[in-house]
Amino acid sequence: MPTRITMGMKMNTYRYNLMQSTNTLNDSMLRVQKQRKFNSYAESPAEATQAWRVRQDFMDNDSFKRNTHDTYTRFQTAWLTMGSVKTHLEDATGRTAIIRGMTDTTAAAKTEVGGVLINTADTIIQAMNGAKYGEEFVFSGTDGSRAPFSWNETTGDLLYRGVSITPPDYNNGWKDLGMDWGTTLGEDGIPKDFFKKANYDKIPAPEYEVVEPGNTLATSKSNMEDKKKAMEVKLEALEKLGKEEPPLPLHPSQNLEFFYTDENSDEYKQAEEEYNKYMDKIYKPYQKAKGEYETAVEEYEEAKEKYDTEVSKKEWYEYFQNMRTLNKMSEEVQYADLGMGMKEITDADGKTKMISSTIFNNATPGINMLGYGVDEDGDPKNLVLIMKELGELLCSCDEQGHYPNEGDEEKAFRLFAKFDELSALTLKGYTYTDVQGKYLQSNETTLKDQETNLNEQIADLEKVDEAQAISMFMWDYSCYSAGLKIGTQLLSESLIDYMR
C-alpha cells in the first residue's frame, strides 16, 4: 500500500535541510571573516595539532625575543659604562698622566697628576655604580638591588657588595708575616694550603710588661688595645721627664776649687755632703727614671711590633676568608633563555647542571671588570686601588719632587707596571661587553627570521585561500537564498495539516 506524503512531512524535511544550509552558510561566513581553514579541532584534527605546535613555537619565540632585547639593553648599558672607563684609561687622566707625573722633576706636576689619578679612581667607581637597567645595578652580579661598590668611611677600604677587596697592608705582603700558608698564590688568589694550615679565627692579644719609675716590674694581662693606649700615655709622661736632664756636678776631690783644701775640714765636708745630697735626691733618681724610660720604650716597641704582627696576621686571614666569598661572587651566573635549547645534564654525583652552550649568562660582576685580590707583593689586583695608591704616592712628594720615604719611587714604578696589566684586564671587560652585545644583536636577528618562518607556517596551516573562501560563501549564500524562496513560494500548509 503506497504511503501518503503529507505536507507536514515535506515541511519537516524542508526545515531540516534549511538548517543544514544555514550552518554551511555560517561556516563559510566565518572562514571569510577569520580567514581560517578550520574553526574547531574537530574539523581537522591533524592540521589543528600541527598548528598548535607551530603556535607554541611562535609564543616561545616571542618570549625569546623579549628576553634577548632586555638582555641586550642591559649589556648595552654595561658597554657604554666600560667605554667611559676605557676613555679615562686612554686619555690624559690615565696612563699618559701617570707617565708625565712619574718622570716630571717638579713637585707641582706630581701633585697635580696624583690628584687627577685619585679623582679618576673615584669617577670610575661612580660610573660603575651608575650603570643601571631599570631598578637593577648592572655590575652587581645576581644581587642587583644594591650598588656594587662602596667605600668604608672608617677604614677607607673599597667594598664590593659589602665585602672588602682592599688588602690589609700595601707595604708588607702576606709572605712577610711568616705564616705557614704556602709560598705562592694559587689560581684562586689564595695562598696554597692556606685553609689547611692557617687557624687564626681567634688570635689572642699578646701580653707585655710595663716599667714605671720607682715601681717594680709589673705584668699586665688586660686587653692589648687598652694596655697599648695606657702605655702610650706613660711613655709621653716619661718623655717629658727626660727633657729636663740635670747637670752632673763634680765631686770636691775633682773640683779645682777644693784641690788644696783639707779633706777633714768643715768646708770640704760640707761640699761633699751637698754633692751626695744632690746625687741621691736629684741626679740618681733622674738616671734611674731615664733608664726605666728607655727600657719601657724598648719593651713597648717590642710589644707593639708583636701586637701589630698578630693583628696583621688576623687581618690577612680574614682577607683571604673574604677572597673565597669574592671568588664565588665573580663566578655568579644569571641564566636567560634566549632560544638556545636550555638543557640540563646530570653528572656522576647525580647533580644536575645547565649546559653552558644552551643558556646565556647575563650577570656582569663588577669585580671581574676592575679586578680583585692580591698579588705576590701584597699589592691589590684592582685598577681603582692601584690608581688611588699611585696618586697618593705622587701627592706625597715634597717641594723638590722627592718621595718622602726610601723605596717609594721604586714602589711607584712597580705599581705603574701593574696599572698597565690591570688596564688591559679592564679593556678586556669592555671587549667582552661589546662581543656579547653583538652576539645578542645577531641572536635577535635570528629570532626575527624564525618569527617570519613561523608566521609562514601558520599561514600555510591555518589561513584559507581568500578567493576560494569568498566563492564558497557566495555559493552557500545562493543555496540558502534559493531554499528560502522555495519555502515561501512553493510550500504551503493546508487546514488538514493543522488538524493532524
C-alpha angles and dihedrals in degrees: 000000000000117000117240113234109214129199090249092059089051092050093051091051090046094051092049093051092044090054090051089051090049092053091047090050091049092051091050091049092051091051090053093046099043096028091222129137093221135017100198139033091245093060092065115359095179096049092040091054093049091045090052091054093048092048090050088054088048092054091047089050090052090052091049090051092052092048091048093049092048092047091047091052089051093051091043088060091048091048093051091049094049088047088058091050090047090054091052090052095049103042131063094292093063136037096348091052092051093051091049093047096048096046099040112098095208121094092218092062093048093048093046094049091044090055091048091052092050092049091046091053089054090046091054091052091049090050092051091049092046094058104103136161107202105313095336127096108234097212097047095090111221093343101073095159096087137040113272099225134039139158122241103234092206103046100018091233120153110239131201110204089335096312118112116240093179115105113237096241128020096190102051119039125218091264093067092064092072094230117154095239098128127272103265140035117259126228089271091058093251123115111264114263088008097137092041096055107023120086108166103135089120112028109181118230108250122244122233139179129251124208121195129182111269094008132101122248109285128191118216121208098179124114113305095231093054093045092048091055092046091049092053090055092050093047090052091053092048090048090057089051090052092057092067100062111173119225119260109243126213121249112243089247088061096039114097089212089069097032094111095033119112111251090222094053121110091238093056094043091050091051091048091049092052090048093052092045091052093047094047098044104032119012102037094046088050093050090048092050090046091052092047089048092053090047090049091050092050093047092044092052090048092049092044092051090049091047094047090049092052091046090049090051091053092045091051091047091052090046093054088046087056089049090067089056092046091050090055091048091051090054096049117134130199110193122220121185106224098165098275096125102269099219133171130213132196118230129212091274092056094252119137122223137170121261103243094218092059098054138044124233110216096177113114109185110202093221088064089058100045099026132237140208133056134280132222091277093054092251120138119257091215123107096218094048092049091050091046095051094042089051091050091051091053092046091052094064117116127237092282092052094253122143115245098232135041110259095024093110092050089048091050092055090046091053090046091057089051090047088061091052093048091046088057089051091051092048087053086057089055091049091047093055090045093051092045091049091052091049091052090050090051091047091050090052090050091051091050090052089049089050090055091049092049091049089054091050091050090050092050092049102039112016116094127219100263096209092049092045093052091047091051090047092052091048093050090045091053090050091049092048091049090051091052091049093052090050095052100039109031106029122068131159122234130216088258091059090055092048095053 
